[in-house]
Amino acid sequence: MLHLNNLKNLSFLVYGLGSTGNSVVKFFVKKGVKNYFVWDDNKTIRKNFKSNSVSNLQNTLNKVDYIVLSPGISLNKPKNKKNLFKFKKKIITDIDLLFLSSSNFKSIIVTGSNGKSTTCKMISHLMRKNGFNVELGGNIGNPVLNFKLKKNTHLIIEASSFQLSHSKLIRPDYAILLNITNDHLDWHGTMKHYINSKFKLFKLQEKKNFAIVEKKYSNLFKKKKYLSKLISIKLKNYLSIKNKIKNNYLKLKINDENMSSVYELSKLLKISKRSFIESMNSFSGLPHRFEVFFKKGNIIFINDSKATTLQATKFALTCSRNIYWIVGGLPKEKDKINLNNNCKSHILKAYIIGQNINFFKKQLQSKISFSVTKTLKNAVIKSIEDAKKFKKSKNIILLSPGAASFDQFNNFETRGNEFKKLCKFYAKKLI
């Protein structure tokens, strides 16, 4: 197995040269590892690494000891399956290299289908308010190998199922599993593989470590006979103190699941109930996650562009009433939404955008009223016009697409920012 003291005697291929791949290259340079090669499927990117670039990928994959694979590169895609699948035992991640290279830090790793980024920010905010030395990285932004970890640093890592799927050395002090929904099946192949990738978070934990797990997954945790101490997330524990937190953002039901896990962690970190409440009073949410960003007349505008699955959107639909819902984009494989009576009663009308109109029409047909608006601009204009007709004391125009953005936008951030820009412009013009 891989050991820190023999890194210089081993050979590596860094596959994928985005921010994560670049951080791995810098790590190797710092550690004096010279026998490494780089590859990216994009020829233009490869040209920036001439000295270590390879000309024959198959030969290099065959001869190197380890392949450091960037997140998002799936073995199930035909091209990668041909190139990488038979070498999967060689594959490691940047997070593996982090755990290999340093032992003087405490790790808190958060995973789940929905709410990872917000939960990580909540934990970071709470710990900083209570005097902890904290860094935050991983899937949320800064690659983990970019940090210069000092003694007693607590590193909070947002880990995607992509990263966990190929990890072989991860052993967090505190591991948090929020939820698992029908997501990324195009990457993992099956739901079973997706679930197994999430549970790799606990595989190497020891008795001194903690696993904070959504209650409905506790039996699976026990079945796998992991060694770490299991803490089941109980919503009622957090709800018993929720009304003491004076924060409008955290009053929303959509944050209860995330806050429940943070509350359980706070107890393990010996943060008092009083300090927890006082600290979370000043927490503000992340952009594009049920972001209440503008009000005009009796209309409230909410940007939930980060909701890229229909399950994530369902959380948003349960939190408010009198909703004019903008939905659409590139749906996830096998995704579907179950609009129960409670959910349907919250929606006044939906507006379908994007290039997959028929998919969303089938999801909404005979369930709720909707219009096909195709573009985000048309949806904003039409929803404002419709909201003006109702004399409700509070109407909500909600962008919660339930799908990826790539059919019309570069990413969910671009989509969310465009929505905010359009809302402010047309609200002032039409209201």
C-alpha atoms as one frame of an Amber mdcrd trajectory, in Angstrom:
protein
   0.000   0.000   0.000   0.998   3.610  -0.484   3.225   5.149   2.218   4.544
   8.680   2.597   8.168   7.634   2.965   8.256   5.851  -0.403   6.480   8.456
  -2.537   9.754   9.356  -4.256  10.245   5.735  -5.276   6.808   5.416  -6.887
   5.371   6.644 -10.161   2.073   8.485 -10.681  -0.222   9.684 -13.415  -2.275
  12.777 -12.594  -5.445  12.282 -14.669  -7.420  15.531 -15.072  -5.736  18.933
 -14.895  -8.362  21.214 -13.407  -7.928  22.866 -10.005  -7.618  19.502  -8.235
  -5.081  18.094 -10.705  -2.999  21.264 -10.477  -2.962  21.016  -6.684  -1.667
  17.427  -6.955   1.149  18.517  -9.291   2.170  21.263  -6.832   2.057  18.696
  -4.002   4.422  16.373  -5.878   6.838  19.235  -6.571   6.786  20.211  -2.895
   7.400  16.634  -1.759  10.202  16.081  -4.273   8.273  13.485  -6.266   9.787
  13.568  -9.757   8.405  10.412 -11.322   4.961  11.693 -12.200   3.120  12.221
 -15.481   0.045  14.241 -16.385  -2.924  13.730 -18.660  -6.081  15.584 -19.563
  -8.567  14.580 -22.253  -8.403  18.188 -23.458  -5.404  18.562 -25.784  -5.167
  22.311 -25.194  -4.778  21.805 -21.443  -2.147  19.089 -21.963   0.020  21.545
 -23.898   0.542  23.547 -20.684   2.333  20.539 -19.127   4.794  19.609 -21.864
   7.600  18.404 -19.598   5.469  15.763 -17.852   2.812  15.112 -20.486   2.507
  11.621 -21.971   2.113  10.688 -25.609   0.746   7.176 -25.095  -1.925   7.082
 -22.387  -2.377   3.307 -22.341   1.343   2.626 -21.871   1.526   5.146 -19.046
  -1.571   3.784 -17.298  -0.038   0.355 -17.465   3.383   1.240 -16.078   2.650
   3.764 -13.278   2.089   2.623  -9.698  -0.841   4.968  -8.988  -3.347   7.097
 -10.877  -4.489  10.278  -9.093  -7.937  10.797 -10.592  -9.693  14.148 -10.528
 -13.329  14.322  -9.322 -15.941  14.114 -12.028 -14.077  11.628 -14.234 -16.366
   8.605 -14.360 -15.241   5.065 -15.144 -18.710   4.402 -16.573 -18.336   6.729
 -19.556 -17.335   4.702 -22.633 -14.054   6.497 -23.280 -12.916   6.369 -19.655
 -14.157   2.811 -19.215 -11.850   1.743 -22.015  -8.883   3.692 -20.630  -9.286
   3.402 -16.867 -11.559   0.562 -15.757  -8.966  -2.211 -15.742  -6.631   0.028
 -13.712  -9.161   0.989 -11.022  -7.124  -0.669  -8.250  -4.397   1.888  -8.926
  -6.730   4.885  -8.601  -6.443   7.228  -5.611  -7.575  10.812  -4.941  -6.131
  14.089  -3.725  -7.845  13.507  -0.366  -5.937  10.219  -0.046  -2.681  12.107
  -0.549  -3.726  14.580   2.135  -4.269  11.842   4.716  -1.025  10.223   3.659
   1.046  13.375   4.014  -0.188  14.851   7.276  -1.410  13.575  10.637  -1.380
  16.698  12.788  -4.858  17.899  11.793  -8.393  16.933  12.761 -10.741  16.140
   9.905 -14.471  16.662   9.532 -15.779  15.230   6.256 -19.333  15.905   5.082
 -21.098  14.060   2.283 -24.671  13.597   1.076 -26.756  14.218  -2.025 -28.094
  17.584  -0.854 -26.926  20.218   1.615 -23.192  19.435   1.767 -21.921  22.943
   1.038 -24.353  24.675   3.389 -23.596  22.211   6.188 -19.846  22.698   5.762
 -20.283  26.479   5.936 -22.459  26.110   9.032 -19.785  23.991  10.735 -17.027
  26.408   9.735 -19.008  29.387  11.053 -19.837  27.644  14.328 -16.294  26.500
  15.023 -14.691  29.843  14.187 -17.136  31.576  16.515 -15.997  29.196  19.248
 -12.255  29.691  18.840 -11.286  26.710  16.678  -8.549  26.961  14.039 -10.533
  25.991  10.939  -9.939  25.499   7.215 -12.644  24.632   4.685 -12.086  22.894
   1.355 -12.700  19.964  -0.960 -15.692  19.914  -3.278 -16.826  23.299  -1.895
 -13.913  25.147  -3.491 -10.264  25.035  -2.438  -8.575  21.650  -3.132  -7.426
  20.045   0.112  -3.756  19.806  -0.887  -3.555  23.617  -1.136  -3.729  24.018
   2.651  -0.705  24.448   4.898  -2.123  22.683   7.914  -0.840  23.776  11.292
  -0.978  21.721  14.456  -4.521  21.314  15.810  -6.135  22.654  12.639  -9.632
  21.325  11.989 -10.041  20.777   8.254 -13.663  20.626   7.092 -13.927  18.770
   3.782 -16.941  18.596   1.531 -16.584  15.232  -0.216 -18.550  14.279  -3.300
 -19.457  10.702  -4.140 -16.984  11.042  -7.031 -14.111  11.630  -4.622 -15.194
   8.945  -2.173 -15.745   6.337  -4.879 -12.016   5.939  -5.578 -10.624   6.863
  -2.161  -8.497   4.311  -0.377  -6.928   6.186   2.560  -9.624   8.487   3.981
 -10.076   8.188   7.750 -11.961  11.216   9.138 -12.135  12.013  12.845 -15.742
  13.084  12.278 -17.698  11.740   9.283 -21.140  13.156   8.465 -23.625  11.559
   6.052 -26.611  13.836   5.439 -28.843  12.049   2.929 -28.839   9.900  -0.192
 -31.180  10.571  -3.100 -31.367   9.475  -6.729 -28.370  11.479  -7.955 -25.301
  11.006 -10.203 -26.442   7.603 -11.479 -24.972   8.503 -14.859 -21.581   8.616
 -13.093 -21.938   5.652 -10.706 -24.003   3.351 -12.875 -26.356   2.052 -10.157
 -27.898   3.258  -6.905 -26.023   0.507  -5.064 -22.678   1.821  -6.305 -23.715
   5.353  -5.357 -24.635   4.325  -1.796 -21.444   2.298  -1.418 -19.374   5.319
  -2.460 -20.955   7.393   0.308 -20.353   4.702   2.931 -16.645   4.509   2.102
 -16.430   7.536   4.374 -16.632   5.195   7.378 -14.620   2.219   6.153 -11.247
   3.079   7.714 -12.517   4.899  10.794 -11.352   3.626  14.183 -13.114   3.312
  17.528 -11.966   6.786  18.566 -13.679   8.332  15.501 -17.309   9.426  15.110
 -19.908   8.791  12.415 -22.888  11.170  12.328 -25.500   9.510  10.143 -29.065
  10.250   9.070 -31.202   7.933  11.202 -32.641   5.894   8.308 -29.116   4.798
   7.296 -28.095   3.688  10.795 -29.056   0.044  10.210 -26.915  -0.136   7.072
 -24.027   1.361   9.042 -24.446  -1.320  11.729 -24.772  -4.055   9.125 -21.392
  -3.119   7.661 -19.875  -3.390  11.188 -17.848  -0.205  11.056 -15.708   0.547
  14.100 -16.458   4.229  14.684 -19.001   5.452  17.203 -22.388   5.902  15.537
 -24.380   9.067  16.244 -27.834   8.982  14.643 -29.129  12.374  13.544 -32.405
  13.043  15.354 -34.394  15.984  14.056 -36.304  16.378  17.327 -33.085  17.215
  19.197 -32.489  20.268  17.045 -36.160  21.274  16.868 -36.212  21.479  20.674
 -33.880  24.512  20.501 -34.653  25.885  17.030 -37.036  28.599  18.275 -34.234
  30.054  20.429 -32.135  30.884  17.358 -32.902  34.423  16.156 -32.017  34.015
  12.499 -34.634  34.353   9.761 -32.648  32.189   7.350 -32.466  29.310   9.817
 -36.172  29.521  10.601 -36.822  28.008   7.175 -37.690  24.326   7.309 -35.273
  23.640   4.463 -32.340  24.071   6.870 -33.549  21.720   9.620 -31.782  18.604
   8.336 -28.451  20.384   7.924 -28.715  22.062  11.322 -29.557  18.751  13.008
 -26.233  17.273  11.914 -24.327  20.410  12.937 -25.993  20.343  16.353 -24.930
  16.718  16.913 -21.360  17.614  15.946 -21.362  20.605  18.304 -21.961  18.276
  21.247 -18.975  16.120  20.272 -16.839  19.260  20.023 -18.032  20.243  23.497
 -19.645  23.466  22.304 -22.343  24.411  24.780 -25.983  24.740  23.788 -25.837
  28.436  24.604 -22.756  28.994  22.423 -24.343  27.007  19.601 -27.436  29.224
  19.640 -25.470  32.471  19.897 -23.085  31.435  17.115 -25.797  30.437  14.664
 -27.667  33.719  15.162 -25.125  35.350  12.831 -24.943  32.653  10.146 -25.909
  33.697   6.622 -26.665  31.204   3.853 -24.735  30.520   0.681 -25.697  32.086
  -2.657 -28.013  30.042  -4.904 -29.229  27.862  -1.999 -32.782  29.018  -1.265
 -31.434  32.560  -1.305 -34.071  35.170  -0.486 -32.473  38.058  -2.362 -35.194
  40.567  -3.297 -38.680  41.785  -2.356 -40.972  44.045  -4.347 -44.549  44.770
  -3.343 -46.114  41.524  -2.186 -43.647  39.352  -4.118 -40.591  37.633  -2.618
 -37.906  36.361  -5.024 -35.919  33.228  -4.093 -32.878  31.902  -5.972 -32.427
  28.147  -5.483 -30.385  27.530  -8.634 -28.197  24.981  -6.803 -31.198  22.600
  -6.728 -30.062  20.446  -9.655 -32.215  17.413  -8.822 -35.967  17.148  -8.402
 -35.452  15.798  -4.878 -33.512  18.947  -3.948 -36.308  21.046  -5.427 -38.874
  19.220  -3.338 -37.207  20.573  -0.184 -37.728  24.116  -1.485 -41.367  23.501
  -2.422 -42.254  22.343   1.086 -40.901  25.513   2.723 -43.238  28.164   1.322
 -46.723  28.825  -0.027 -48.125  30.704  -3.030 -45.197  29.656  -5.207 -44.617
  30.562  -8.840 -42.078  27.864  -9.634 -39.463  28.093 -12.408 -38.258  24.595
 -13.290 -36.240  22.938 -16.057 -32.827  22.220 -17.536 -30.931  18.956 -17.958
 -32.602  16.345 -15.699 -30.636  13.627 -13.930 -30.962  10.032 -15.132 -34.081
   8.307 -13.736 -34.982  11.437 -11.769 -38.627  12.075 -10.895 -40.602  14.170
  -8.456 -43.418  13.020  -6.250 -45.645  16.054  -5.771 -47.770  15.032  -2.809
 -50.927  16.951  -1.901 -49.064  19.137   0.588 -46.482  20.064  -2.030 -49.017
  20.655  -4.811 -51.060  22.975  -2.600 -48.030  25.260  -2.254 -47.621  25.774
  -6.023 -49.823  28.280  -7.852 -48.134  27.741 -11.202 -44.935  26.359 -12.780
 -42.891  27.695 -15.703 -40.802  25.229 -17.706 -37.472  26.410 -19.137 -34.641
  24.690 -20.996 -34.316  22.158 -23.781 -35.982  19.172 -22.072 -39.530  20.507
 -22.146 -41.239  17.125 -22.675 -39.561  15.542 -19.649 -40.890  18.219 -17.309
 -44.306  18.317 -18.951 -44.677  14.603 -18.173 -43.616  15.229 -14.552 -46.192
  18.006 -14.069 -49.041  16.929 -16.357 -52.407  16.657 -14.544 -50.735  17.634
 -11.272 -50.322  21.419 -11.323 -50.892  24.354 -13.659 -47.875  25.201 -15.823
 -46.676  27.176 -18.841 -43.841  26.401 -21.249 -41.684  29.536 -21.287 -38.427
  27.986 -22.616 -36.125  30.812 -21.456 -35.399  32.137 -17.987 -36.236  35.674
 -19.135 -39.693  34.636 -20.334 -40.303  32.726 -17.106 -39.424  35.725 -14.951
 -41.664  38.082 -16.942 -44.612  35.661 -17.023 -44.355  34.763 -13.326 -44.295
  38.445 -12.293 -47.317  39.178 -14.469 -49.209  36.219 -12.983 -48.227  37.073
  -9.404 -49.540  40.618  -9.836 -53.021  39.257 -10.557 -53.335  37.621  -7.136
 -54.031  39.705  -4.056 -52.226  37.378  -1.660 -50.278  39.057   1.108 -47.153
  37.151   0.107 -46.353  35.547  -3.250 -43.069  33.781  -4.027 -41.265  33.539
  -7.346 -38.908  30.612  -6.936 -36.156  29.437  -9.252 -35.587  25.844  -8.161
 -34.867  24.105 -11.474 -34.554  20.481 -10.379 -32.005  19.991 -13.156 -28.498
  20.858 -14.284 -27.918  24.154 -16.081 -25.684  23.130 -18.976 -28.344  23.275
 -21.695 -28.544  27.073 -21.343 -25.849  28.185 -18.846 -22.238  27.363 -17.972
 -23.114  26.375 -14.400 -25.718  26.841 -11.676 -23.993  30.016 -10.449 -24.359
  31.692 -13.855 -28.008  30.618 -13.964 -28.661  31.956 -10.471 -26.946  35.278
 -11.112 -28.884  35.760 -14.349 -32.128  35.036 -12.491 -31.345  37.658  -9.848
 -30.459  40.219 -12.512 -33.672  39.559 -14.469 -35.882  39.667 -11.382 -34.576
  43.002 -10.197 -34.886  44.524 -13.669 -38.408  43.303 -14.497 -39.779  43.693
 -10.963 -38.992  47.414 -11.088 -40.427  47.638 -14.573 -43.613  45.597 -14.099
 -44.604  45.957 -10.434
